[in-house]
Amino acid sequence: MSETFELIPETSAAEREVADLMPIQAERGRAERARDSVPLWFHTFALSPGVYTPGIARDHVYRLPLLHADRFVGRSVLDIGTFDGFYSFLAESLGARRVVAVDNEQYVSWVRERFDVTLPGGAGFRAVADLLGSTVEYRQMDALDVRALDERFDEVLCFGILHRVTNPIALLQALADVLSPTGEIVLETYGSHLPGDIRAIDVHAPGEVYPRDSFLYWGFPAEGLRQLGRIVGLDDVAVVSTTEIDGHPRIMATMRASR
Ligand SMILES: C[S@@+](CC[C@H](N)C(=O)[O-])C[C@H]1O[C@@H](n2cnc3c(N)ncnc32)[C@H](O)[C@@H]1O
């Protein structure tokens, strides 16, 4: 039986809008070579005027309220599940004093399963870091192991990953343990159509949300997320927004210890 794979989607106008937050302005030939050196991009980057990487992420415009420079200037940032690193490089460009980007490169397996593409781990990240002359430190490691970094961070970016780990409490606890005393987790994850005021979490079957994606386990309504925050000692949870993108609910929040 022949397998059918998904076609790599066209980059959306919305993703180009997000990419334009960080125009890289590389020389055109260099930008095109960097773009073409990576077999599949998750993030869309504006490498040079008119040269964008063809990112498959659909629409991150709704994340813009989380991405003001005030959040990053002079701060240390940990970006977990960085993939091609857009949010790490953005934090650096907005004035973060140190950025560490972590990914266990789980995407290598789902990119193969969904698109039949062999993507070397970290390829997009390295290509963009090189163009930018970036000092973001990349670590191939599991987000559950971030205590081993032996470092505290002012901002922990946890975008697009909480719904993909089997133990979301363990992940949030690991992140809470590496926060500086005034630090916060900035979180974006899969939302839920359950009522926002009930302390619940949706449980998804493999492939139910995206065909061939067996790593999307959970959907979080607001009160479920607040309760997870309380469990890991981050009782000041502000739900920034709940929204629906291409038929998928998303939720954004900040979590910190109350002061
Ligand atoms: C959907 S992508 C999100 C990328 C980026 N954070 C964003 O929101 O645009 C999820 C990323 O998390 C990574 N990931 C999943 N589970 C992980 C884990 N336990 N530790 C580290 N990275 C993980 C995947 O490899 C992938 O790069």
The ligand as an SDF file (V2000), in Angstrom:
LIG
                    3D

 27 29  0  0  0  0  0  0  0  0999 V2000
    5.2720   22.8790   17.2240 C   0  0  0  0  0  0  0  0  0  0  0  0
    6.9710   23.1690   17.4480 S   0  0  0  0  0  0  0  0  0  0  0  0
    6.9640   24.7920   18.1420 C   0  0  0  0  0  0  0  0  0  0  0  0
    8.1850   25.5960   17.7730 C   0  0  0  0  0  0  0  0  0  0  0  0
    8.2590   26.9920   18.4080 C   0  0  0  0  0  0  0  0  0  0  0  0
    8.4010   26.9150   19.8470 N   0  0  0  0  0  0  0  0  0  0  0  0
    7.0280   27.7850   18.0760 C   0  0  0  0  0  0  0  0  0  0  0  0
    6.0770   27.8080   18.8600 O   0  0  0  0  0  0  0  0  0  0  0  0
    6.9840   28.3980   17.0180 O   0  0  0  0  0  0  0  0  0  0  0  0
    7.3220   22.1660   18.9090 C   0  0  0  0  0  0  0  0  0  0  0  0
    8.8190   22.0590   19.1540 C   0  0  0  0  0  0  0  0  0  0  0  0
    9.0290   21.4940   20.4550 O   0  0  0  0  0  0  0  0  0  0  0  0
   10.0320   20.4960   20.3630 C   0  0  0  0  0  0  0  0  0  0  0  0
    9.8090   19.5740   21.4780 N   0  0  0  0  0  0  0  0  0  0  0  0
    8.7480   18.7420   21.6860 C   0  0  0  0  0  0  0  0  0  0  0  0
    8.8930   18.0830   22.8580 N   0  0  0  0  0  0  0  0  0  0  0  0
   10.0690   18.5240   23.4000 C   0  0  0  0  0  0  0  0  0  0  0  0
   10.7670   18.2270   24.6080 C   0  0  0  0  0  0  0  0  0  0  0  0
   10.2780   17.3500   25.4820 N   0  0  0  0  0  0  0  0  0  0  0  0
   11.9300   18.8570   24.8460 N   0  0  0  0  0  0  0  0  0  0  0  0
   12.4390   19.7590   23.9610 C   0  0  0  0  0  0  0  0  0  0  0  0
   11.8220   20.0810   22.7990 N   0  0  0  0  0  0  0  0  0  0  0  0
   10.6470   19.4680   22.5220 C   0  0  0  0  0  0  0  0  0  0  0  0
    9.8290   19.8810   18.9860 C   0  0  0  0  0  0  0  0  0  0  0  0
   10.9800   19.1960   18.5490 O   0  0  0  0  0  0  0  0  0  0  0  0
    9.5260   21.1380   18.1660 C   0  0  0  0  0  0  0  0  0  0  0  0
   10.6870   21.7760   17.7420 O   0  0  0  0  0  0  0  0  0  0  0  0
  1  2  1  0
  2  3  1  0
  2 10  1  0
  3  4  1  0
  4  5  1  0
  5  6  1  0
  5  7  1  0
  7  8  2  0
  7  9  1  0
 10 11  1  0
 11 12  1  0
 11 26  1  0
 12 13  1  0
 13 14  1  0
 13 24  1  0
 14 15  1  0
 14 23  1  0
 15 16  2  0
 16 17  1  0
 17 18  1  0
 17 23  2  0
 18 19  1  0
 18 20  2  0
 20 21  1  0
 21 22  2  0
 22 23  1  0
 24 25  1  0
 24 26  1  0
 26 27  1  0
M  CHG  2   2   1   9  -1
M  END
$$$$
